[in-house]
Amino acid sequence: MDRRKFIKSAGLALSVATVLPGTALALIKSPNINPHGKSETAIDLNEGADYTIRIGTGLVEVGPQYIISTITYNGQFPGPLLRFKEGQRAIVDIYNDTDAPEQFHWHGQFVPVSVDGSAEEGTPYIPAHGMRREIFVPKPSGLRFYHTHTVAGGNLNAGQYSGQVGPVYIEPKNKLTGYDREEFLMLKEFDPYFMRGGDMSSDFLTGPVIPELKAMQDKAERESPIKTKGYEVGYKIFTINGRQLGHGKPIHVKQGERILFHVVNGSASEIRSLALPGHTFKVIEMDGFPVPHPAEVPVLWIGTAERISAIVEMKNPGVWILGDLADDDRGNGMGTIIQYSGHTGKPQWQKPKPFLWDYCLFGKNNAHVPQPDEIIKMTFAKQQAAAHGFNRWTINGVAFDMKNMRAMFQLKKGKRYRLQMRNASDDIHPMHLHRHSFEITKIGGKHTSGIMKDVVMLGGFQEMEVDFVADNPGLTLFHCHMQLHMDFGFMALFEYVS
């Protein structure tokens, strides 16, 4: 049986399993066995779920008299905050109340393929009007999130264009210190539309443009029979936690408080920035991992699916706008109000001085990293408007084929790999590796070490290198996290071989 047929049959089996008698369903066991020979994830109908998620149509009141109908989790946006304890088994029941099969992706967690939520890897779909129980050990600790992982293509009501996004926080065994309380912020746009694309500016990222890479795109555009730009996605509504700026409750603070902001970019395709006038952000974690060098910055830049945890000391009393640097996006809602106790009045905004985002600020000064066992070279390129008006994306000249889903790269368990990525396009690509983390070893022309992530932005016509250890066997998906890019070829599979 090939993998696509297996996915389909497994999905059907799960829908039947929901109506099996308890004695039958209790016989279903997970293959995950701990070192003591005992199953960590045996299914027992007598056990209640830690969380229940229902995928279905919900209403999001983004602004005054502006209510959007979209697919949500538990009828709300963002989906409920799921808090787990590192290393402690969790049970989550997921019901799909829609008319289409769904995938529920545990972004950033080290889970098996059966739970990860990616059809490309082989995770069974959650059938329409069916359910599945997922039992797993949440790890690693820190800020993660969950979202749908279906192909949207030209359907702007599907995939991550919908409201299927929610935060996860896995409590570390040693609790973070240095702050008084937490605030979770989910950045997300709604009401998408197609437009003819243009260049995606990378001018906020450090590092030079590499002429050779620019020449590759220029040559491809000259030789292309299609001279028009491919479709891109724009948005009319911008929100933080599902509310436009000025709608909903402000975040109330006290002078001297240290607020730990957990920020998730839940967008389908947008790079976001955040600034708070008169304040700085002390970045302590990126993608849930502690950074080697916590540093204070005036602006956060957050690629699609990236997460940042940063402490802000409240030492500039007033009523302020915490918002995006882009006036249009902030004016259309990408912001929220920070209100100090005892202060009222119109929220104020002041644009900070120009600041370049440099991942190396948070890395080790000593950039020594172990030598990899193997280097995998990748070049990313764009075929303009080549897929019925959409740009087609390639890795080493190959666009991912959703029909056969063949693996492009091979891994051996325990080996350290270095991905050398070259971006021969003018777009920023937030590159994501499923079920693993990686260490940034070179970016923006500089070497670094110690920065662990699962998504990192690669600027237009730039290069970067990341290292990872192949320590989670099974098919592993690698892709740009822009929905429009991954849907049109920008994916590859790694397979473990003996």
N, C-alpha and C positions, 0 to 999 in steps of 0.2 A: 504494500500500500504506500503510495507516495505521500509526502508531507501535507499537501493541500487536501487530499482526501481524508487524511487522519484528522486534520483540524476540523473539517466539516462533521465527520462522524463523532468526534469527541464532544463537539458542541451539542450535537443531538443527544448524546448519552447523558450529558449533564442536565438537559431539560427533562429527561425521563427520571433522572435520579431524584429530582425534587419531589416526586410522588411515590417513591419506593417506601415500603414499610420500614420502620426503624431497625428491625433486625437485619434487613438486607443492606440498608445504607451503612449501618455500623461496621459492615465487613469491608467497606472501601478503605484502603490504607494508602497513605502517601509513601513514596519511595525514600523520603528523607529519614535516614536512620542516624541517631546520634552515636558517639563513640562507644556507648555502653550497649549498643544493639537494640535500643528501644526507639520506637517511632516517635518523633517529636510532634508530628502533625496528623495523628490518627483522627478520623472523623467519628464523633460520638454525638448522636442526636440529643442526648441528655444535657450536653453542654450548651449554655447560652452564648450568643455572639457578643464580643466586646463592642462591636459597632454593626449597625445595619445601614446599608446604602441603597437608595432606590433611584434608579435612573429614569427620568421622565420629564414631561413638560412642566416648566415652572415659570412664574412671573417675577421679573426683576424690576423693582421701582428705582430706576437709575436717577430720576430727577422729578421735580414737580410736574405732575400730570404726564409723565413720560414713563410708561410701563412696557417692558420688552418681554415677549414670549420666546423662550428658548429652552433647550434641553439642559437640565440642571441635576444636581445631586440633592436628594431629599427636599426638592421644591424650593431651594434657596441658592443664592450666590453671594459669596463663594460657598462651596460645599462645606460641611461641618469640619471644624478643626479636629483631627484625629491625633490623640496623644497616646503614645506607646512608651513602654520601658525597654531600654536596650537589653536584648537577650531574653526577654520574657515572651513566651509564645502568645500569639494573638489570633483571634477568630473574627473574620469579617464576612457577613452575609451580604451579597450584592444581588439585588433584584433589577432586572431590566424590564421596565414597563413600557418600552417603546416598541415600534413595529420593525425594528432593524437590529441585527446582531451588534453587540458592543464589545469593546475591549476596555479594561480598567487597568491603567498602567501605574505601578508603584514606582514613580520616578526617583532615581537615586538610591534605591535599596538593593542590597546584595541578596537577591531572591532567586529561586530556580525559575527556569523557563515556564514551567506550568503555572506560575503565579505572576510573572512579570507583566503580562498584559500586552503582548506584541504578537500579532498573527504572523509576522515575518519570521519570528523565532520559532513559532509553533504553539504559542499559547492558544488553547481552545477559546472560541468566542463564547460570550454569555448570550444565549439565544434570545430572540425577541420573546417577551413575555415569559422568560425563564429566569433562573437564578443559579448562582453557584456560591458555595461556601469556600472561602480561602483561609487556610491555616498556615501560618508562617511565623518565623522568628524575626521581628523587625530589627534591622541593622543596616548601616551603622547609625550612631546617634546623630542628633542635630536636625536641622531644618530640611525636610523633604517635601514632596507634594504628590498629588495624584491627579490624573487627567485621562481623558479618552485618548485612544491611540488608533483611531480609524482613519481611513483615507477620505478626505473631503473632495479633492479634485476641484471641480468647478461649482460645488455646492457650498455656498457660504452659510448654510444653516447646519452644517455637519462638522465633525471633527472638533478641533480646538477653536473654531470660530464660534462654537456654541458656549454655553455656560458650564461645561463639564470640567471644572477645575476646583481643587480644594487643598488646603494646607495639611501637612503632617509634621508633628514634632516628636522625635524619639528622644526621650529623656536620657541623658548620659548617666553612667554610673556615678560619676563625680560631677555634681551640679555646678553650672556656671556661677560665677560670682561677679561682683563689681557693678551691679545694677539693682534698681528698686522694683521695677515691674516690667512686664512685656507688653508689646503691642504687635499684632500680626497685620500686615498690609498686603493685600492681593491686588496687583496692578493688572487691569484688563480693559480691552476695548470692545465695543459692541456696534451693531449696525454697520457691518462691512459692505464694501462695494468694490467692483473691479474698475481699474483705470489703466491707462497705458503707462508702463514703467519708465523710470528714469534712474539716474545714478543714486546709489545709497551712500550717503556721506559717511566716511570713516574718520572725519577730522577731529573727533574727540579722543581717538586712540593714539597712543605713542607709536613710534616706529615709522620708518620710511617706506614709501612706495618703491617696489622693486621693478625697475624698467622692463626687465625681461618678461615679467608676468603681465604687465600692462600691454606689452607688444603682442602677447599671445591673444588677448581679447581683441585688440585692434585688428589683428590679422583675420581672426574668425569673423568679425563683423564685416570686414571688407569682402570676404569671400562668400558670405552667406547670401543665399538668394532672397532672404527675407530681410527687409531693411527697417521695418517697423519694430518698435519696442514690444516686448512681451507684456502680458497682463501682470499687474501688481494689485495688492489689496490696500485700500484706504478705509478709514473708519470715521463715523460721525459722532460717536459717543465714547468718552473716555472716563474711566472710573477707578477709584480706589475702594476696595471692599464692596463693589457693586453700586457705589453712589458717586454721582458727579460732585465736583467741588461746590460746597455750599449746601448740599442736600444731605440730610442726616446729621447725626450728632458730631460736634467737634471732639477732638481728643483733648481732654482736660488734663493739665499738668500743674505741678507746683514748682516754684523756684527751688533749684538745688536738686530736684529729682533726676535720677539717671534712668532713662527709658531705653530698654533694649528693643529696638525695632527689628522684627523678622520680616524681611521684604521678599516677596515672591513675584517674579515677572510671569504672570499667567497668560500672556498674550499668545496669539497664534502666529504673529509675524512681526512684532514691533520691538525695537530696542528702546529702553526707557531710561530716563534720568530722574533724579530726585535731589532737591535742595531745600533747605530750611534757613531762611535769612537769619544771620546773626548766630548761627550754630554750626558745629561740625559733627561729622559722623566718625566715630572710632570703630573701624571695621575689625571685628574679632573672629568672624567665621565667614567663609564663602562656600556655598553649596552644602552647608552643614558641617564643614570641616574647620577646625581652628586654624587660623593662619599663623605662620611662624613669627610674623612681625606685625602685631596690631598697629594700625596707623590711622591718624585722623585726616580726613579729607573733606573738602567743602561740598562735594557733589558725589552722588553715587551714580554710576552707569551700570545698567543691568541688562544683559542680553536676554533674549527669549529663553525662558526656563531656568535662568540663573536665579540664585538666592543669595541674599546678603543679610547677615545679622550684625547690627551696628549699634553701639551705645551712644546716645545723645544726652549730654548734660544740659539740663534746662537752666540756662544762666543769662537769658536775654528776655525779660518779661515783656509781654504784649500779646497781641492776637496776630498770628502769622499764618501764611499759606505754606504748607509743605507740598511742593508740586514739581512738575516737570519743567525743564528749562525752556521747552518749546512753547512760545506764547499761544499758538493756535491750539495745541493739545491741552495745555492747562486751561485755556479759555473755554474749551469744550468739555472740561470736567476732570482732567488728570491732576487731581490735587485733593487735599483735605485740610481742615483747619486745626491748628494747634492753639489752644486758648489757655493762657496762664490764669490761675486762680486770682480773682479780684480784678481782672482786666476785661474790658468790653470794647466794642467799636468795630469798625470795618477791618477785616483781615488784610494784612499788609504783605506785599511781595517785593522783594529786591533781588535782581538777578546777580548771582555771584560773579566774581572775576573768572576769566577763562581758565579752565583746568583740564589737563590731559589725563585720561584714565590710563593707568599703568599698573598692570597686575604685579609687576616686579616690586612695587612699593611694599607689598605684603609678604615677600619671600625672604629667604635667608641671604645674608650678605655673601656667605660662602656658597657659591653655586655648584659645588661638587655633587654629582649624582653618579650612581653606579653605571657602568657601561651596560648597554642593553645586550641581550642575547641575539636580537635580530632587529634590523631597521626596516620598517615598512614605509615605502615612499608613496605619497598620494598627491595628485594634482587635480584640483577642482576647476571645472570650466562650465561655461554657459553657452547653450545653443539658442540663440535669440528667437523667440516666438515659434519654435520648431514643433511644438506639441499642440496643434490646433489653436495657436495664438498664445499659448503659455510657453514660458522658457523651459527648455529641457536642461537638466543638470547632469553632469557626468563626473565620475571619479576614475581617473586614469583612462579617460575616453569612453567609459561604459556607463550608461544609465541603468539604474536598478530596474529589473524586470519583475513586475508584480505577478506575472503568470508562472514563472518557474522558480523565482526566489532562490537562485543559486548563491552559495557562499563564494565570496571573492578572495578571502584571506584565510589562512590556516594558522592555528595556534597550538602550542604544546603546553600542557598544564605545568605551571610553576615557572615558566620562562618569562623574562622581562622583555617587553617590546617597546620600541620607540616609533611613534607615528610622526613622520616628517610630512607636514601638510603645506601645500603651496596653493594659494588662491589666485587663479588666473581670471578673476572676475572683479567687478567694481562693487559687489555686494559684501556686506558683513555676514559671516556665517557663524552662528552659535553651534559649535560642534558638540554632540552628545554621544556618550558611550553607555549602553545599557548594562546594568548588573555588575558594573565595575567602577572603580574610581581611577583617575590618572593624575600624574604629577606634571605640572608645567615645567619644562626644562629649558625652553627657549621661546621667546615671544617678543615682537616689536624690535627684533635685532639684538636682544639682550638675553644672556643666560640667567637662569634663576633656579631655585630648588625649594622644596618643602611645601609648595602650594598645591594642595589636593583638591580636585574638583570632579564634576561629572559633565559640566558644560563650560565651554570657554569660547569667547568671541575671537574669530580670525578676521582681521580687517581686509578691506579690498586691496588686492595686489600685494599682500603680505604673506609671510611665512610664520609657522610656529611648529614646535616640537613638544610632544607630551609622551610620557612613559607610563606604562601600566603593566601589572603582573597578571598573567592569565591564571586566575585562581578561582574561577566560578564556571565550571564546565557547562557546555551547552551552546547552542547557537546564540550569538550575541550581535545585536543590531547596533550599527554606527550610522549616525545621520546628522544632517543639519536640522536644527529644531524649528526652522521656519516651515510652517505647514505647507506653504506653496512650493517650497523647494523640495521637501521630502516626498511630496505627492507626485512630483514630476522628475524622479530619477535620483535625487540626492540621498541615497542610502547604500549601505553595503553590509553584508553579513560576514562575521568571523565564525569559523567552525573549529572546534577542538578536534585534533587528530592524535592518534597514539604514536 
